[in-house]
Amino acid sequence: EVQLVESGGGLIQPGGSLRLSCAASGFTVSSNYMSWVRQAPGKGLEWVSVIYSGGSTYYADSVKGRFTISRDNSKNTLYLQMNSLRAEDTAVYYCASLSQTAYYGYWGQGTLVTVSS
Amino acid sequence: QSALTQPPSASGSPGQSVTISCTGTSSDVGGYNYVSWYQQHPGKAPKLMIYEVSKRPSGVPDRFSGSKSGNTASLTVSGLQAEDEADYYCSSYAGSNSPSVFGGGTKLTVL
């Protein structure tokens, strides 16, 4: 059974940094496309970032230059390093597997990031 | 990439059918047969309901179906049941550097 478990969310002040983790089981992170998708309170889903199996990474314009997606193959874990956080980054962050035909087959339970002073 | 356009709400009585639209452009919905749909209940993670426009994952009831015409994709829920009440999001491929763009979501109410 595939499981994706996010951690690392919490309350952080504007301008601060946070690293989210997504531990996978029953599934090999490095062999798959992996994404972070976020959902602000009461709002819709927003794609944040992707890392392809070959290692290429891409970001939404709203986080480009501030967020970094990475993975640790030995730990089978996906990360999202978030710097220079803003109030508008407040959201539940989901990690999800992205198929080659652009659908999200597996989702984690999400971790809440709140940016507030 | 701009978000895809979905109606904010839809509704139907038990047993009826309802269709939710998802409008994009030739750069996303119209350009690829890579539209997917997700169901989200309050406080839960999204769940894949339709992929590649009209395919259903194992375990998704055949009451759920998808289609596409031009720049608009649609999700139809037939034989509405109380448990179908949820938010529904469409998503489309929009290029390798923007692998998915989501719609704003549609709240489906079963009357």
HADDOCK unambig.tbl for C-alpha pairs under 7 A between the chains (distance, minus, plus):
assign (segid A and resid 44 and name CA) (segid B and resid 104 and name CA) 5.38 0.50 0.50
assign (segid A and resid 44 and name CA) (segid B and resid 105 and name CA) 5.96 0.50 0.50
assign (segid A and resid 45 and name CA) (segid B and resid 102 and name CA) 6.41 0.50 0.50
assign (segid A and resid 46 and name CA) (segid B and resid 102 and name CA) 6.46 0.50 0.50
assign (segid A and resid 47 and name CA) (segid B and resid 100 and name CA) 6.54 0.50 0.50
assign (segid A and resid 47 and name CA) (segid B and resid 101 and name CA) 6.67 0.50 0.50
assign (segid A and resid 58 and name CA) (segid B and resid 97 and name CA) 5.58 0.50 0.50
assign (segid A and resid 101 and name CA) (segid B and resid 34 and name CA) 5.80 0.50 0.50
assign (segid A and resid 101 and name CA) (segid B and resid 52 and name CA) 6.93 0.50 0.50
assign (segid A and resid 102 and name CA) (segid B and resid 34 and name CA) 6.14 0.50 0.50
assign (segid A and resid 102 and name CA) (segid B and resid 93 and name CA) 5.65 0.50 0.50
assign (segid A and resid 102 and name CA) (segid B and resid 99 and name CA) 6.28 0.50 0.50
assign (segid A and resid 102 and name CA) (segid B and resid 100 and name CA) 6.57 0.50 0.50
assign (segid A and resid 103 and name CA) (segid B and resid 36 and name CA) 5.89 0.50 0.50
assign (segid A and resid 103 and name CA) (segid B and resid 51 and name CA) 6.17 0.50 0.50
assign (segid A and resid 104 and name CA) (segid B and resid 48 and name CA) 6.79 0.50 0.50
assign (segid A and resid 105 and name CA) (segid B and resid 48 and name CA) 6.23 0.50 0.50
assign (segid A and resid 107 and name CA) (segid B and resid 45 and name CA) 6.67 0.50 0.50
assign (segid A and resid 108 and name CA) (segid B and resid 45 and name CA) 7.00 0.50 0.50
assign (segid A and resid 109 and name CA) (segid B and resid 45 and name CA) 5.61 0.50 0.50
assign (segid A and resid 110 and name CA) (segid B and resid 45 and name CA) 6.94 0.50 0.50
